């Protein structure tokens, strides 16, 4: 399309070939008397065409083995089953993501018991080193006072 940037990696496009296809469509018949329900012109009480149209509901038109109602019911059922299946798959995938996130956090996260043990150990090292420095200071003061 002229004037638009060139497509890049991971761009997505939505094509709607039938969007707004019948915006200006209207019914040309303005009176019920213009409906072609009769088999011949002028047959006001003849409803053969309407009867043939009504009889189509029992004819297996879809693939030769299903009526229009049956085909519609099959489509609705199929869409419902696929929707249910995809919702279940989505729920399962969300659960897997949650479990993997928890597992990753448990491996890379902070273990409070281990951190407390390390803190206690470092505190004891600090106190021992402080005592060594105090002893060294006392020894140095004693040596300086000998003079």
C-alpha positions in Angstrom: 0.0 0.0 0.0 1.5 3.3 -1.0 2.4 5.7 1.8 2.7 3.1 4.5 5.9 1.8 6.0 7.4 -1.4 4.8 6.3 -4.5 6.7 8.7 -5.6 9.5 9.3 -8.8 11.4 6.4 -9.8 13.6 4.0 -7.4 11.9 0.4 -8.8 11.7 -2.3 -8.0 9.3 -6.1 -8.4 9.5 -7.8 -9.0 6.1 -11.6 -8.5 6.1 -12.7 -9.3 2.5 -16.4 -9.0 3.2 -16.5 -6.2 5.6 -19.1 -3.6 4.6 -20.0 -5.7 1.5 -23.7 -5.0 1.6 -24.0 -1.5 3.1 -26.3 -0.2 0.5 -28.5 -3.3 0.1 -32.2 -2.8 0.5 -35.4 -4.7 -0.3 -37.0 -3.8 -3.6 -40.4 -5.2 -2.8 -42.7 -2.6 -1.3 -45.9 -4.6 -1.1 -46.8 -8.2 -0.1 -48.6 -8.6 -3.4 -45.2 -8.4 -5.1 -43.9 -11.6 -3.4 -43.7 -14.4 -5.9 -45.4 -17.1 -4.0 -47.7 -18.2 -6.8 -46.7 -20.5 -9.6 -48.2 -18.3 -12.4 -48.9 -14.6 -12.8 -52.3 -13.7 -11.6 -52.8 -16.7 -9.4 -53.7 -14.8 -6.2 -54.5 -17.8 -4.0 -51.8 -20.1 -5.6 -49.0 -20.6 -3.0 -47.0 -23.3 -4.8 -43.7 -21.4 -4.7 -44.2 -20.7 -1.0 -45.0 -24.4 -0.4 -41.9 -25.5 -2.3 -39.8 -23.1 -0.2 -41.4 -24.5 3.0 -40.7 -28.1 1.9 -36.9 -27.3 1.6 -36.7 -27.7 5.4 -37.0 -31.4 5.0 -34.7 -31.9 2.0 -31.1 -33.0 2.6 -29.3 -30.2 0.7 -26.0 -30.1 2.6 -23.7 -32.8 1.2 -26.7 -34.9 0.3 -27.1 -36.1 3.9 -28.2 -33.2 6.1 -31.0 -30.7 6.1 -30.3 -27.0 6.5 -31.4 -27.2 10.2 -29.2 -30.2 10.8 -26.2 -28.6 9.2 -26.7 -25.5 11.2 -27.0 -27.5 14.4 -23.8 -29.4 13.5 -21.9 -26.1 12.9 -23.2 -24.7 16.2 -22.3 -27.9 18.1 -18.8 -27.9 16.5 -18.1 -24.3 17.4 -19.3 -25.0 20.9 -17.1 -28.1 21.3 -14.1 -26.3 19.9 -14.6 -23.3 22.1 -14.9 -25.6 25.2 -11.8 -27.5 24.2 -9.8 -24.3 23.6 -11.0 -22.8 26.9 -9.8 -26.0 28.7 -6.5 -25.9 26.8 -6.1 -22.2 27.8 -6.8 -23.0 31.4 -4.3 -25.8 31.4 -1.7 -23.7 29.8 -2.2 -20.9 32.3 -1.8 -23.5 35.1 1.4 -24.8 33.5 2.8 -21.3 33.2 1.9 -20.6 36.9 3.6 -23.8 38.0 6.7 -23.1 35.9 6.9 -19.6 37.3 6.6 -20.9 40.9 9.3 -23.5 40.2 11.6 -20.9 38.6 11.1 -18.6 41.6 11.8 -21.5 44.1 15.0 -22.3 42.4 16.2 -18.7 41.9 14.4 -17.0 44.8 15.7 -16.3 48.3 15.5 -19.0 50.9 14.9 -17.2 54.1 16.1 -20.0 56.3 19.4 -20.2 54.5 19.8 -16.4 54.5 19.1 -16.4 58.3 21.8 -19.1 58.9 24.3 -17.1 56.8 23.5 -13.9 58.6 24.0 -15.6 62.0 27.3 -17.1 60.8 28.6 -13.7 59.5 27.5 -12.0 62.7 29.6 -14.5 64.7 32.6 -13.9 62.4 32.2 -10.2 62.9 32.1 -10.5 66.7 35.2 -12.8 66.7 37.1 -10.4 64.5 36.1 -7.5 66.7 37.5 -9.4 69.7 40.8 -10.1 67.8 41.1 -6.4 67.0 40.4 -5.4 70.6 43.0 -7.9 71.8 45.5 -6.6 69.3 44.8 -3.0 70.4 45.4 -4.0 74.0 48.7 -5.7 73.1 49.8 -2.6 71.1 48.9 -0.3 73.9 50.9 -2.4 76.4 53.9 -2.4 74.1 53.8 1.3 73.7 53.5 1.9 77.4 56.6 -0.3 78.1 58.9 2.4 76.9 
